[in-house]
Amino acid sequence: MPAIDELIKVRGRQKLDSSELHISGTDPVFNSAFKIGEVAAAAHASVGVAVNDIWELKTGRRQKIQISVRSAAASLNSNKFIETRHASGEFLKLVDRDHEFNRQLNGIYRTKDGRWVLPHFGLNHLRDRMLGLLEARPDQLSISKAVSKWDAIELENAIAEMKLCGGMVRTNSEWLEEPHGTVLSKKPVIEIIKIGDSDPEPIPSGNRPLSGVRVLDLTRILAGPIAARTLAEHGADVLMVTAKNLPQVHAYVADTSHGKRSCFVEIKNNEGARQLKDLVIGADIFSQGYRPDALSKLGFGPEELSEIRPGIIYLSINCYGFDGPFSNRGGWEQVAQIMTGLTTEGTGLNQINAPSLLPVAANDYITGYLGAYGALLALARRAKEGGSYHVRVSLCQTAMMIYRNGKIQNGIAPEELSSKEIEELSILSKTHLGEVKHLAPILCLSETPPFWELSTPKLGENRCEWASSLTLSG
């Protein structure tokens, strides 16, 4: 499996003992030519290896790791499986109606010059601004007619100029010929960059791998929240920091916040900035998903935080990566797909004239797991060598890794995940939403099976402080 070899190479250590890790199953699981289940399994497995490295630092022992391709594939669709129990006793899917409406507008539309463009309508304020640019009504027919009046690259440039999200559909070879694609092709899928010196810090004591590790989570909408949720399932104290009026997709919040606490901080005012800096001083990992330099302008860039808190591990997650001409652009799952060539070959039919999106948000979820993996590697490196580190992952880099991992031969014959399989992978939690059914952690570790100690919180329900008063395991 090329993906696991690529990810273990990022670790920079000796090869694994072949008996430590077992990945079972193969693609296809979803209707895609790409091996997205196998890449997801590789990402989960890599997290397991990094957790093992930390466990070895704490105990001198390593444990066995198991993951199945089918359960890993299910994790790429977890927001589709979260359900709440209604008064009738029936579990029904949790739906964010505004987001579902906006998502239906995210088609791939033909342009005047015969190319294809995806304008992204994600959140309400972005939808309204995109409709204003296109001079269209909020329906696919009106949007299609509006897009057909533009040349593709002209529309892409207009979208970028207005700081909206979207772009022209490219083949993988076209992407690699782009100056930006060329830059990313020379980088590892996960970048771990030392940004400051500090003394080594032992892994905190406790009976879970990440007991005592503190994580600030300033992210939203899938990739970033998944990274922090993954750290929480191994025992980290994760505090989500958001603002009261920041737009959210609440179904995603419910699914990606298991094991976390949540507080409101207005970081753009003096009091909020002070609160956040106080939290940073006590943090181990700071995770953010803003556009490049957005937090630096507020005094919370990686270099600034490495001075405030020597030894900080600063995790950055975005769409396009951090160098190259597109690095200042915002983006979403679908944008990474259309840019890197996944939509021109992902159906297995190789129909460049009919691009189609992947059946799951593979880039978002896998990037989240890769972000957690990179942060764990940096944490172990800090324990041995000291230092502050900047960990960088992006949706486009993940999409390129999916492409590099190869495609399924001889067409597609998906064995869809059954309701029985999803039931077996799910657990019940009592939350502010009532009783919720959702996927459990799907990675298997022989000594420290992952789990969430806290249920998904209501946004802003906690105080802006670390959980020193909570009795976490260890």
Secondary structure, DSSP 8 states (H G I E B T S, - for coil): -HHHHHHHHHH-S----TTTEEEE--S-SSS-SB-HHHHHHHHHHHHHHHHHHHHHHHHS----EEEEHHHHHHHTTHHHH-EEE-TTS-EEE---HHHHHHHHT---EE-TTS-EEEE---SHHHHHHHHHHHT--SSHHHHHHHHTTS-HHHHHHHHHHTT--EEE---HHHHHHSHHHHHHHTS-SSEEEEEE---------SSSTTTT-EEEEE--SSHHHHHHHHHHTTT-EEEEEE-TTS---HHHHHHH-TTEEEEE--TTSHHHHHHHHHHHHT-SEEEE-S-TTTTGGGT-SHHHHHHHSTT-EEEEEESS-SSSTTTT----HHHHHHHHTHHHHTTSS--TTS----SS-HHHHHHHHHHHHHHHHHHHHHHHH--EEEEEEEHHHHHHHHHHT-B-SS--------HHHHHHHEEEEEETTEEEEEE----EESSS----SS----TT-S-SS--TTS----
